[in-house]
Amino acid sequence: MTNANFFVPGPTWVRPEILQEMTRPMIAHRSAQFGDLFLRVVANLKPLFGTTGDTFVASCSGTALLEAALTNCVPRRVLVTTSGAFAERWMAIAESLGLEVDQLNAGWGSAVDPEKLADHLASRRTQYDAVTLTHNETSTGVTNDVAALARVVREQSPNSLILVDAVSSLGGIPVHFDDWGFDVCLASVQKGIALPPGITVFAVSPRALARAAKRPYRGTYLDFLSYKKHADDGNVPTTPSIPHFYALAKQLDDIINVETLDARYRRHEAMRETTIRRTAAYAELASDADHASATVSALLPNRPPDELRAAMKTRGFTLGGGYGKWKATTFRIGHMGDIQLADLNTMLDALEEVATS
Ligand SMILES: *Cc1c(COP(=O)(O)O)cnc(C)c1O
């Protein structure tokens, strides 16, 4: 029990000892001290991503890496699979870059169907440079079966790179970058990793680096080859958010060596089951129950969601609002990061009183 009272699906509640890490004195980012810190961080990111390959940290929010994945890896054509607002962000960025974009849309609240993806790829003559996947759709509380989707891409369109948004899954839902054949996978840290917002972690495959090497104009700030070159020297291309490196080093150490990944994933599954079970009397799950997320639930309550959230606020609890076109009808409970089951139950006790009074 931590007395967490903040259940927004990002940024999430942050442990005081993690906040404390961010107040350490500055070190020079070209120093040996920073090099040690950097190496600790990237080594512990590997088990989190499920990769033995390259992992990186960039000082920006996750959206910057969605854009960078496209600028580094996609010369022309991309297929975007969508099931809600964050998956649609891939599309908006690709369009802003002047790419040729196709969309395979499962619709809000549903998961992308691997068979429909297979049909789409089989029916198009188009060779896509990349296919984008969104592991956990935070706007609707749906987890896509990215292992199956990636398998379909690998089988049917072997030259398409697989670009994966794992922003609200990494650290809460298993990711197996190598086994699932991903090429780029990214997550900002203010969701499942439970740090203050400001940096993004990512993994890049050798295939993606080879693709980037063939792209003459891939930008400067988030040039993957520049990240790779500096990482091989234990460093980053430009001045990083050093406070975040301190916090991330401690958090990854705690996730991997204290809580352990398996226990962390089980805790998130228990939080999903508890949320669904304990809200059933007054709220319906807004999305496909078979793909219900372990990190966030979008709920359709039996009274206006804004009223519920306002009443909870007076009791000291902050819940997430509905997102985008689901804003007026749904609310969201973020049960990710370092929130414990006991905290969730305390909040759900209050929510039950508010919703059924
Ligand atoms: C929050 C979120 C984003 C956006 O991340 P930022 O760090 O705010 O740029 C992208 N995708 C998903 C799935 C998210 O939950």
The ligand as an SDF file (V2000), in Angstrom:
LIG
                    3D

 15 15  0  0  0  0  0  0  0  0999 V2000
    0.4530    8.4620  -24.0640 C   0  0  0  0  0  0  0  0  0  0  0  0
    0.5680    7.7200  -25.3310 C   0  0  0  0  0  0  0  0  0  0  0  0
    1.2500    8.2500  -26.4360 C   0  0  0  0  0  0  0  0  0  0  0  0
    1.8150    9.6300  -26.4380 C   0  0  0  0  0  0  0  0  0  0  0  0
    2.9730    9.6580  -25.7040 O   0  0  0  0  0  0  0  0  0  0  0  0
    3.6570   11.0630  -25.3170 P   0  0  0  0  0  0  0  0  0  0  0  0
    4.7530   10.6240  -24.3910 O   0  0  0  0  0  0  0  0  0  0  0  0
    2.5740   11.8760  -24.6670 O   0  0  0  0  0  0  0  0  0  0  0  0
    4.1360   11.6900  -26.5760 O   0  0  0  0  0  0  0  0  0  0  0  0
    1.3770    7.4710  -27.5740 C   0  0  0  0  0  0  0  0  0  0  0  0
    0.8560    6.2350  -27.6290 N   0  0  0  0  0  0  0  0  0  0  0  0
    0.2040    5.6900  -26.5920 C   0  0  0  0  0  0  0  0  0  0  0  0
   -0.3360    4.3050  -26.7160 C   0  0  0  0  0  0  0  0  0  0  0  0
    0.0370    6.4190  -25.4150 C   0  0  0  0  0  0  0  0  0  0  0  0
   -0.6220    5.8810  -24.3720 O   0  0  0  0  0  0  0  0  0  0  0  0
  1  2  1  0
  2  3  1  0
  2 14  2  0
  3  4  1  0
  3 10  2  0
  4  5  1  0
  5  6  1  0
  6  7  2  0
  6  8  1  0
  6  9  1  0
 10 11  1  0
 11 12  2  0
 12 13  1  0
 12 14  1  0
 14 15  1  0
M  END
$$$$
